[in-house]
Amino acid sequence: MSARLASGLWVAAYLARLRLADIPAYLTARGDETAGAVVVKCATLDGQARAMQRVYDFEQDRRIWVPLANGAEADVDATIARARRSDPDLWVIEIEERTGRDLLDQDGLRE
């Protein structure tokens, strides 16, 4: 099992990577610097969005991104708000990208 990066460091690096790819992204909720979970919301600017979260896959012994919510942006926002109420240490990053690119499938981000 590999060592985990502190959440604040991972978020800063991810935001920098998105900027380099010219993908607009905003930190909408700051979580715990060392161990806060991260949710990435991608709004496609047509009223739709999806939110992804990282979970631990015990079978593969690694962390993977899985959908938290998908559909109307208001519904995705409501799901994220409920998650923030139950976990105040949660980080939320919001991306605005018409094609839905979030880079989470790229090396260094996918796991």
N, C-alpha and C positions, 0 to 999 in steps of 0.2 A: 504494500500500500504506500502511495506517495504522500509526502507531507502536504498539508493544505496551506495555501497562502492566506494571510490575514484578509478579511473581507474588504476592508478599506483600500488595501493595496490592489486587490483584484479589481475592484470597481474602478479605481483610478486608471489602471492599465487598460481595462475594457473601454472606458470612455475615450481614452487616447487613441485606441485602435479604431474605434468608430469614427472619430474626427479625421484620422488619416484616410479613411475610406469615404469621406464626405457624406456620412450618414448622421443626420441631426439626432442628438440624444441629450437627455436631460436627467439629472438626478432629482427625482421627485420625493424621495424619502431616504433619509440617512439612518442607517442601522448601527448596530454594534461594530466598532472598528475591527475587532479581532475575530468574532465568531458569528456575526449576523448572517442570516440566509439572504439570498439575492433573488429577486424576481425581475425579469426583463419583459416589459410590455412593448409590443410592436404594433403601432397604429398605422394602417395602410391609407389613411386620409380619405376613406370612402365610407366612414361610419363603422368599419369593422376593425377588430384588433385581436391579438392573441397575447397571452401571458405565459411565460415559461419559467419553471423553477428547477433547481438542481436537487436531485434526491440520490441517495446511496443505493446502488444496485448490488445486493449481496451476492447474487449469482456470479456477476462479472467482477466483483471486488473493485468497483470504481464508482465515481459520481457521474451521473448523466443528467441531461436536460430533458424534462418531460412537460407536457402542457398542463398549465394550471387552469386556464380558461381560454375559450375561443368563441368568437361571435361578435355580436353588437358591442361597440366600444363601451357603451354605458354599462352593459352587463359585465364586461371584463373589469371595468373600473370598480364596480360594486364588489366583485370577487376579491380584488386586490385590497379594497378598503376593509373587508371582513378579515382578510389575512393580517393586515396591519393591526387591527384591533386585538387579535389573538396573539400576535408576535410583534411587540413594539421595537424589537431589534432588527426587523426586516428592512433591507435595502430595496428600493424600487427605482429602476432605470426605465425611462420611457424613450422609445425610438419612434420617429416619424419617417416612414419609408414606404412609398407607394407599392413597391414590389415585395415588401415583407422581409428584406435582407436584415439579418441581425448578427451575422458572422458567428453564431454559436456553433455552427457545424465545422468551423475551421480549427486547424491544429492549435493546441494550447487553450482553446475555449470549449471545445466539444466535451471534454472530460473534466 
